[in-house]
Amino acid sequence: MNPSTKSTRSADKAQARFQQGLELFEKGDLTLAKKRLDQTLKLQPQLFDALQLLGAIAHQNGELVKTKGFSKEPSAQVLTTFRPTIIWV
C-alpha cells in the first residue's frame, strides 16, 4: 500500500470519528462523544478540533482540562487542519 494512501485513509477515519463525536456532543451524549474523540486523536494526535471539543466536554463535566499531545510550537499539521468550530457552553 502506498504510504500516502495509508495517510489519507487515516485522515478520513479520523475525520469520520470526529464528526461522530461532534454529533454525539450536540445530542448531549458526552461519554460516547469523548470516546469517539479519543479514537480520533489516536489517528491524528494533534487534530485541533478534537482537542478543542474534548476541552469543552471536560469543562461541562467540571474537570480540569488536561493537555493531550499538544506541543508549545505550532506545527504545520495543526495549521493546515485547523477549521474553526464555535461551541457555546
C-alpha positions as CSV (number, residue, x, y, z in Angstrom):
1,M,0.0,0.0,0.0
2,N,1.3,3.5,-0.9
3,P,2.2,5.5,2.2
4,S,0.2,8.5,1.0
5,T,-2.9,6.3,0.6
6,K,-2.5,4.9,4.1
7,S,-2.1,8.5,5.4
8,T,-5.2,9.6,3.5
9,R,-7.2,6.7,4.9
10,S,-6.1,7.5,8.4
11,A,-7.1,11.1,8.0
12,D,-10.5,10.1,6.6
13,K,-11.1,7.7,9.5
14,A,-10.1,10.5,11.9
15,Q,-12.5,12.9,10.3
16,A,-15.3,10.4,10.4
17,R,-14.6,9.7,14.1
18,F,-14.5,13.4,14.8
19,Q,-17.8,14.0,13.0
20,Q,-19.4,11.2,15.1
21,G,-18.0,12.8,18.3
22,L,-19.4,16.2,17.3
23,E,-22.8,14.8,16.6
24,L,-22.9,13.0,19.9
25,F,-21.7,16.1,21.7
26,E,-24.5,18.1,20.2
27,K,-27.0,15.4,21.3
28,G,-25.6,15.6,24.8
29,D,-24.0,12.2,25.0
30,L,-20.7,13.4,26.4
31,T,-19.4,10.0,27.4
32,L,-19.7,8.5,24.0
33,A,-18.6,11.7,22.3
34,K,-15.4,11.6,24.4
35,K,-14.7,8.0,23.3
36,R,-15.1,9.0,19.7
37,L,-12.8,12.0,20.1
38,D,-10.2,9.8,21.9
39,Q,-10.3,7.5,18.9
40,T,-9.9,10.5,16.6
41,L,-6.7,11.6,18.5
42,K,-5.2,8.1,18.2
43,L,-5.4,8.5,14.4
44,Q,-4.4,12.2,14.3
45,P,-2.9,13.3,17.7
46,Q,-2.9,17.0,17.1
47,L,-6.3,17.5,15.4
48,F,-7.2,20.9,16.8
49,D,-11.0,20.5,16.5
50,A,-10.9,17.2,18.5
51,L,-8.7,18.7,21.2
52,Q,-10.9,21.7,21.4
53,L,-14.1,19.7,21.7
54,L,-12.5,17.4,24.4
55,G,-11.8,20.6,26.3
56,A,-15.4,21.6,26.1
57,I,-16.5,18.2,27.3
58,A,-14.1,18.4,30.3
59,H,-15.4,21.9,31.1
60,Q,-19.0,20.7,31.0
61,N,-18.1,17.8,33.3
62,G,-16.4,20.2,35.7
63,E,-13.0,18.6,35.1
64,L,-9.7,20.5,34.9
65,V,-8.5,20.4,31.3
66,K,-5.5,18.2,30.7
67,T,-3.3,18.8,27.8
68,K,-3.2,16.0,25.3
69,G,-0.2,15.8,22.9
70,F,-0.1,19.4,22.0
71,S,3.3,21.0,21.8
72,K,4.1,24.6,22.5
73,E,5.4,25.1,19.0
74,P,2.7,25.3,16.2
75,S,3.1,22.5,13.7
76,A,2.3,22.6,10.0
77,Q,-0.2,19.8,10.6
78,V,-2.2,21.8,13.1
79,L,-2.1,24.9,11.0
80,T,-3.3,23.0,7.9
81,T,-6.0,21.1,9.6
82,F,-7.4,24.0,11.5
83,R,-11.1,24.5,10.9
84,P,-12.6,26.9,13.4
85,T,-15.5,25.5,15.3
86,I,-17.5,27.6,17.7
87,I,-19.0,25.8,20.6
88,W,-21.2,27.6,23.1
89,V,-21.2,26.0,26.5
